[in-house]
Amino acid sequence: MSSSSFNAEEHKKMLRSYFDGQGFQRWASIYGDDKLSSVRNTVRQGHAVMMDKAFDWLQQLGLPKGATVLDAGCGTGLFSIRLAKEGYKVKSVDIASQMVAKTKEEATKQGVQNNMEFEVNTIESVSGTYDAVVCFDVLIHYPAEGFSQAFRNLSSLTKGSVIFTYAPYNNILAFQHWLGGYFPKKERRTTIQMIREEEMQKAMDAAGMKLKNREKISWGFYHTMLMNSSHK
Ligand SMILES: C[S@@+](CC[C@H](N)C(=O)[O-])C[C@H]1O[C@@H](n2cnc3c(N)ncnc32)[C@H](O)[C@@H]1O
């Protein structure tokens, strides 16, 4: 999809219908403890590595107890709940109502729901002011133009850091992505949109953000770039 053909409304509709439909079970089992195929197991493991690193970075910000964090595109709430257990006040937002319901259910089971707020909303429209914003494995579904719009909104919600992941462009990844359409099953593919370095830089500039640190996480079929950004 070229940036000129990007239609924000259509794109959101497609993501909502996938993540509130067949994508819900797929991701809930990857983020849960169901037995998985070896391919999906690498995605679960890689994601856990990414979350540990992101958690360390967030802790290193040295925010006070009770600091507010927006988890944009919270999925089943893995990171939100971890933050709430650590004493942060968390706003968990997701485009898919099933994801938000699952996050709430898990938070309640684990007794941290009072440290959390839950909202069905998008990364483009969510509002408020937070001490930090996190957004993991959501922007990987956005081509450059949509990425830039959403990232600008997320950056405007904090004076602090935005910690997020994206899918960097490289030829091997592009090949694996292509291959992923056929293996293990075509219909299981989630579209990953790779962003080129210069497109990322443009999006950062447009949002008035700069890179603090980044780390590439590669684990089997899980590939992502974890980014820590702050205002210029
Ligand atoms: C691959 S999952 C990642 C979930 C979670 N961030 C994690 O890392 O455990 C992607 C999530 O982003 C959500 N999502 C996709 N597009 C979104 C949007 N525009 N606004 C908010 N959430 C969105 C999906 O519903 C899904 O829950």
The ligand as an SDF file (V2000), in Angstrom:
LIG
                    3D

 27 29  0  0  0  0  0  0  0  0999 V2000
   -0.4360   -7.7360   18.1170 C   0  0  0  0  0  0  0  0  0  0  0  0
   -1.5090   -7.0910   19.3360 S   0  0  0  0  0  0  0  0  0  0  0  0
   -0.4280   -6.3790   20.5910 C   0  0  0  0  0  0  0  0  0  0  0  0
   -1.1140   -6.2540   21.9430 C   0  0  0  0  0  0  0  0  0  0  0  0
   -0.2880   -5.6650   23.0850 C   0  0  0  0  0  0  0  0  0  0  0  0
    0.1700   -4.3340   22.7910 N   0  0  0  0  0  0  0  0  0  0  0  0
    0.8730   -6.5350   23.4360 C   0  0  0  0  0  0  0  0  0  0  0  0
    2.0040   -6.2870   22.9530 O   0  0  0  0  0  0  0  0  0  0  0  0
    0.6940   -7.5090   24.2100 O   0  0  0  0  0  0  0  0  0  0  0  0
   -2.0840   -5.6380   18.5180 C   0  0  0  0  0  0  0  0  0  0  0  0
   -3.2100   -4.9690   19.2810 C   0  0  0  0  0  0  0  0  0  0  0  0
   -3.4220   -3.6570   18.7440 O   0  0  0  0  0  0  0  0  0  0  0  0
   -4.8030   -3.4000   18.6640 C   0  0  0  0  0  0  0  0  0  0  0  0
   -4.9950   -2.3540   17.6410 N   0  0  0  0  0  0  0  0  0  0  0  0
   -4.8060   -2.4550   16.3120 C   0  0  0  0  0  0  0  0  0  0  0  0
   -5.0330   -1.2700   15.7320 N   0  0  0  0  0  0  0  0  0  0  0  0
   -5.3650   -0.4090   16.7260 C   0  0  0  0  0  0  0  0  0  0  0  0
   -5.7150    0.9810   16.7620 C   0  0  0  0  0  0  0  0  0  0  0  0
   -5.7630    1.7020   15.6550 N   0  0  0  0  0  0  0  0  0  0  0  0
   -6.0050    1.5370   17.9420 N   0  0  0  0  0  0  0  0  0  0  0  0
   -5.9700    0.7940   19.1000 C   0  0  0  0  0  0  0  0  0  0  0  0
   -5.6570   -0.5070   19.1170 N   0  0  0  0  0  0  0  0  0  0  0  0
   -5.3510   -1.1040   17.9430 C   0  0  0  0  0  0  0  0  0  0  0  0
   -5.3990   -4.7470   18.3170 C   0  0  0  0  0  0  0  0  0  0  0  0
   -6.7730   -4.8200   18.5940 O   0  0  0  0  0  0  0  0  0  0  0  0
   -4.5540   -5.6810   19.1730 C   0  0  0  0  0  0  0  0  0  0  0  0
   -5.1070   -5.8450   20.4510 O   0  0  0  0  0  0  0  0  0  0  0  0
  1  2  1  0
  2  3  1  0
  2 10  1  0
  3  4  1  0
  4  5  1  0
  5  6  1  0
  5  7  1  0
  7  8  2  0
  7  9  1  0
 10 11  1  0
 11 12  1  0
 11 26  1  0
 12 13  1  0
 13 14  1  0
 13 24  1  0
 14 15  1  0
 14 23  1  0
 15 16  2  0
 16 17  1  0
 17 18  1  0
 17 23  2  0
 18 19  1  0
 18 20  2  0
 20 21  1  0
 21 22  2  0
 22 23  1  0
 24 25  1  0
 24 26  1  0
 26 27  1  0
M  CHG  2   2   1   9  -1
M  END
$$$$
